[in-house]
Amino acid sequence: MIIICFENMQEIIPQLFARLSSHPEKIVRELLESILLKLGKLSPCSIVYPTLVDISACEGEPSEELQRISDFLVFYLTLWLSALVYKRLFQLMLFGTFLFSIG
């Protein structure tokens, strides 16, 4: 197993995206997708902007690899947002119950 420092990988994210759709070998594109998805799981924000830039630059449909990264971000960020909303609702319920019990 190879361990790579996340901070070092952040510096090359634009280069990984540059090759994601343009590399002629499918196996290389799949490896790049895998690396980017792992980086996205550690820090989704690190791949949001490059994903949006590449999708916007596409003439026609994005590559399969880019589409899967986009789908991952939509799914992951939806879960993240849902967790924030539920956490806030829970806090409001606790706080509301606390206020109600005082009066």
N, C-alpha and C positions, 0 to 999 in steps of 0.2 A: 504494500500500500504506500502510495506517495502522498506526503503531506505538503501542501503549498500554502503559504501565508496569504490570507485574503487581501491584506493591504497591498501586496505586490501585484496581485491579479487585477485590482481596481484600475491600475495604471494602464493596463492593456485591453480593457473592455472594448474601447472603440475599434481596435485592430481585430479583435475576435469577431465583432459584428461585421466588419468590413469583409471578412472572409466567409462569414456564415452563408451568404447567398451566392457568393461568386466563385467559391472553390469548385473546380471541376469534379473532384472525387466525393461521392456521396458519403463514404465512411468518414472522411475528414469533416464534412458538414455536420454529420451526426455527432461526432466527438465534440466539435465546437458547441453544438446545441446542448450537449450534456454538461459541459463546463459552465456554460452560461446559466443553465437551469440551477446548477449547484450554487453558483454565485447568487442567483436570484433568491434561493431559499435562505441564504445567509443574510442578504440585504437586498430586498426587492427594489428599493429605491435606486440601487446602483445600475440596474438594467432597464428601468422604465424609460428614461429619456432616449437612450440609444435605440430601444425597440420602436418607440414612436417615430423617431427620425427615419429609421429604415423603412417602416411601413408607409410613411408619408412619401418617401422617395420612390417607392415601387411604381412602376408603370404596369398596371394590371394587378394580378394576384401576387401576394408575397410568397416567398418560398415556403415549403412545408415546414422547414425548421423554424423560420421566423414566425410562422403562424402558430406553431406549438408553444413558442416562448410567449407570444401575445396571449394565447389562451391560458397559459399558466398564470400570467400576471393578473388577468381578469379574475380568475378563480381565487388566487391567493389574496389579492387585495380586497375582494368581496368578503372573504372569510375574516380578514383583518378588520375591515370596517364593521362587519356584523358583531365581532367580539367587542369592539369599542362601544357600539350602541348598547349591547346587552350589559356591559359593565356599567355604563352610565345609568341605564334604567334601574339596575340593581341598586346603585348608589342612591338614586332618587327614591326608590321604594324604602330603603333603610332610613334615609333621612326623613322622608315623609312619615314613616311609622314612628320615628323618634319624636317628631314634632307633635304628632297626634297623641302620643302617650303622655306628653307633658301636660297638654290642655285638658 
